[in-house]
Amino acid sequence: VAWSAHSFVLGTLMVFRVNQAHSRYWECVTNVNQVRGKWFNAASSIFAFCSSADEKAEDVKTFQHTLVRLVSMLYCAGLRQL
């Protein structure tokens, strides 16, 4: 009787802890995806305001490539803080 009561309490606590860890994991995944989306929206907004003039095409392309790399590095630096 004592063993089954002990097993029941221990099993209940383990289920509670695993459920709590699972919830925290999915909360973290959701937050990381939201941050990634915000960085993507910021970069997309900057792209929208780039010039479409033919004489500036090479400069715009260089700027956009540099911007993507910098935003990627900022995202990586932000993830390291987690």
Phi, psi and omega per residue, in radians:
V1 nan -0.773 -3.126
A2 -1.148 -0.661 3.142
W3 -1.147 -0.716 -3.130
S4 -1.215 -0.624 3.079
A5 -1.151 -0.743 3.114
H6 -1.097 -0.779 3.126
S7 -1.103 -0.679 3.127
F8 -1.125 -0.816 -3.138
V9 -1.118 -0.807 3.139
L10 -1.092 -0.748 3.103
G11 -1.096 -0.717 3.119
T12 -1.125 -0.760 3.118
L13 -1.122 -0.685 3.124
M14 -1.137 -0.735 3.119
V15 -1.103 -0.729 3.121
F16 -1.092 -0.782 -3.114
R17 -1.153 -0.739 3.129
V18 -1.138 -0.715 3.108
N19 -1.103 -0.719 3.124
Q20 -1.158 -0.744 3.106
A21 -1.107 -0.709 3.112
H22 -1.096 -0.744 3.118
S23 -1.115 -0.743 3.118
R24 -1.121 -0.706 3.126
Y25 -1.043 -0.856 -3.097
W26 -1.220 -0.511 3.042
E27 -1.136 -0.733 3.111
C28 -1.126 -0.780 3.128
V29 -1.047 -0.750 3.121
T30 -1.089 -0.775 -3.138
N31 -1.154 -0.692 3.112
V32 -1.120 -0.720 3.105
N33 -1.152 -0.614 3.083
Q34 -1.153 -0.726 3.117
V35 -1.117 -0.764 3.110
R36 -1.040 -0.719 3.110
G37 -1.122 -0.655 3.120
K38 -1.192 -0.691 3.068
W39 -1.120 -0.717 3.119
F40 -1.092 -0.759 3.121
N41 -1.115 -0.667 3.119
A42 -1.112 -0.810 3.127
A43 -1.139 -0.687 3.124
S44 -1.124 -0.678 3.113
S45 -1.122 -0.690 3.101
I46 -1.159 -0.706 3.105
F47 -1.050 -0.639 -3.093
A48 -1.116 -0.475 -3.107
F49 -1.675 0.124 3.083
C50 -1.253 2.607 -3.129
S51 -1.195 2.519 3.086
S52 -1.865 0.200 3.140
A53 -1.199 2.433 -3.105
D54 -1.120 -0.613 -3.104
E55 -1.245 -0.290 3.130
K56 -1.851 0.161 -3.013
A57 -1.031 -0.762 -3.117
E58 -1.176 -0.713 3.103
D59 -1.141 -0.699 3.126
V60 -1.141 -0.726 3.128
K61 -1.102 -0.756 3.099
T62 -1.098 -0.760 3.121
F63 -1.069 -0.778 -3.109
Q64 -1.148 -0.703 3.103
H65 -1.124 -0.733 3.114
T66 -1.139 -0.721 -3.140
L67 -1.080 -0.766 3.137
V68 -1.080 -0.729 3.129
R69 -1.154 -0.718 3.139
L70 -1.183 -0.718 3.112
V71 -1.135 -0.665 3.091
S72 -1.092 -0.736 3.117
M73 -1.167 -0.662 3.091
L74 -1.135 -0.707 3.105
Y75 -1.101 -0.756 3.109
C76 -1.086 -0.752 3.129
A77 -1.124 -0.646 3.097
G78 -1.155 -0.679 3.106
L79 -1.176 -0.542 3.118
R80 -1.149 -0.439 -3.138
Q81 -1.297 -0.289 3.112
L82 -1.293 nan nan
